[in-house]
Amino acid sequence: MTNKSIKSSTMKTFIIAAITADGFIAKNASHTPLEWTSKEDKQFFSQRTKQAGVVVFGQNTYKTIGKPLPGRLNIVYSAKQYEGVETTQKPPEELLADLEKRGFKEAAICGGSAIYTMFMQAGVVDTLYLTVEPVFFGQGMNLFNKEIDAKLILKSMKKLGDTTMLLEYGVEN
């Protein structure tokens, strides 16, 4: 048996999130991005997650969507079963190793904050796609729900529409 790291260099993992101009991903746990994000963000999310082939959600985020996203393997962190999705409670490294064995090359981590935090703390995230929407909530849910110590490298900035900006960051591991 070799002493190989669980995280393989071939499996790419990215966080994809829409944030307000004041840095929040939602007003509360039941607030859905469908209510406040631009059509350009929705198009980018759909295209990029279909390209990855796998979307990973927490139970609350999945409940705000309410159904599996077509054209992608949907994985929900939950003890409860949902029709049309896989559920898991595996640590991120184990989940990604399992997905890689099944032939997947990328996984999109789609929230919420507990799931974003878990994957960042595990050190398995390569890239963050953050769509900055021109709205303020004043208060709400942060991208992460615990302290995260990570350095990022800005890879690209792109206007998605007249008022929406997409930031792509690499994570220095």
N, C-alpha and C positions, 0 to 999 in steps of 0.2 A: 504494500500500500504506500502510495506517495503522499508526501505532506504538501499537497496542493491547496492553494487558497480556494475557498468556495466561490468567490466572485471571479469569474473568468473575464479575460480582457476582451472577448468577442461579444459578450452580452452588453448592450448599451441600454442605459436606463435614464429617462428624463422626466423631470417634473414639468407639468404644463398647467398654468394657472392664469386666470384673469385677476388683476388687482385694480383697486381704485387709485386715483391720483394720490390719496393719502394712505395707501398701503394695505387696504383690507381686501379679503377674499369674499366676504359676505357680511351682512348685518348680524346674522345669527345662524344657528345650525340648520334651520329649515329654509333659509333664504337661498334661492337658486340663481345661478349665473344667467339662466334664461331670462330672468326679469330685468337684468341691467347691462348685459354685455352687448357689444355691437354685432351686426351680422358678419362683419369681417372677422371678428374673433371666433365666432361660431364656425365659419368656413375654415379658418386656419386649424382650429381644434379638430374638426372632422377629418380634414385632409391629413394632418400630421399623425393623428392617432390611428387612422386606417393604414397609413404607411407603416407604423410600428406593428400593428396587428394584435396588440394586447393592451387593454386598459385595466388599471388597478384602482379601485375605489374603497373608501371606508363605507361602512353601512349607512351613515347619515347622508353622505354625498350621493350614494346610490339611490336612497329613498327620495331625494329631491328630484332625481331624473325619472325614477319610477319604472323604467324598463331597460332591458339590455340594449346597448348601442349596436346597430347592425354592422356587419363586416369586420368585427373585431372579437377576439376572445375577451369576455368580460369577467373579471375576477373581483370579488367583493370580500373584504376582511370582515367576517361575521361568523358567529356560531349558528345563526339562523340560515336556512336554505331559501334561495330565491329561484324561481323558474327561469331557465335560460341562461344562468350564470354559474360559474364555479365559485365556491366559497372557500376561504382558507383562514388559517390562523398561524401559518408558518412565518418564521422570521424572514425578513427581506432576502437575505443571502440564500436561504433554502428555496424560497419561491423562485428566485431568478435562476438558480441552478437547475431546478425542475423545468422551467420554461425553456431554458437553453437545450436541455436533453430532448425536449419535444420539438426542437428545430426552430424556435423563435430567436431572433437576433436583437430585438428591441422591445422594451416595455415602457408604456406611458403611465406615469403615476399622476392620477387625476384628482387627488384630494380625498378628504379635507385635511385640515391642519394636523391632526394626529397621524395620518398616513404620510403626509409630506415629512413630518418630523421623524417618524420611524425610519423612513428610507434615507433621509439625510444623516441621521445619527448612525445608521449602519454603514455609512461611507460608500454606498453603491450608486449614488447619483452622479452621472457624467455631465448633464446639461440641464439648464432651467430655461424654459420658454415662459416669459412673463409678458402678458398683454396688459398694458396700462390704459385703462379706460378713463375718460374725462369726467369722472364723477367723484364726489366726496361723500363718505358716510359719517365722518366725525368720530365714530367709534364702531367697533365690530370685531370680526374674527381675523386674527393675524394668519399669515402664511404658515407659521410654525407656532406650536403651543408650548414649546420648551426652549431653553437656550440652545442656540446652534452656533458653533464656531467654525465658519467656513470662509474661505477666500474664493472669490469669483473672478473670472476673466471675461470681459465683454467681448463677445465674438461678432455680434452684429446688432444693428438697430434698423428697423424697417417700419415705415408708415403703413399700417394696414388699411387705413381709410383717411378721411380728412382730419379726424380727431383722435385716432387710436394708434398707439405705438407698440410694436413688438420688440422686446429685448431678448436676445439670446446670450446666455452666460454659460461658460464652461466652469466646472467645479475643479479646483485644485485639490487633488487627494494626496 
